[in-house]
């Protein structure tokens, strides 16, 4: 199987269900993810966020539009101060128990007929290293957590191959 790089698009963070959510979009399409797919993914997002536990209420998501009919929403939320909570959803991918091939009809991946304890594919994992370092840098290392600093510290739009180079949006 040949590997092909994908675009990484970094929209501004949003506040949703009491959490600040940093966003990463992965797609082969240079124009980005279709608006109806993005809208459907973010409509399901509140159901994938954990309850507050005293940790600064921050999450990051990776919305990936696959090269076929699939779309994937990976939601990573900081919990227990230094732990990532994961929840995922998919659309348009019958192999993941989606009802059809509509990339805007998302269903939770957990609770499917088969165990899908997956946290992301090679393109979706690109932001993880950066987000770990940013959480330590802005929330865990300072005497006083700097949530605004963490939210401003995102990768730049580019490709998933350049995501690990430490560049921040600026």
Secondary structure as GFF3:
##gff-version 3
##sequence-region A 1 170
A	DSSP	beta_strand	7	9	.	.	.	ID=ss1
A	DSSP	beta_strand	14	16	.	.	.	ID=ss2
A	DSSP	beta_strand	19	27	.	.	.	ID=ss3
A	DSSP	alpha_helix	35	48	.	.	.	ID=ss4
A	DSSP	beta_strand	58	65	.	.	.	ID=ss5
A	DSSP	beta_strand	71	79	.	.	.	ID=ss6
A	DSSP	beta_strand	83	91	.	.	.	ID=ss7
A	DSSP	three_ten_helix	94	96	.	.	.	ID=ss8
A	DSSP	beta_strand	106	108	.	.	.	ID=ss9
A	DSSP	alpha_helix	126	135	.	.	.	ID=ss10
A	DSSP	pi_helix	136	140	.	.	.	ID=ss11
A	DSSP	alpha_helix	147	152	.	.	.	ID=ss12
A	DSSP	beta_strand	158	159	.	.	.	ID=ss13
A	DSSP	three_ten_helix	160	165	.	.	.	ID=ss14
###
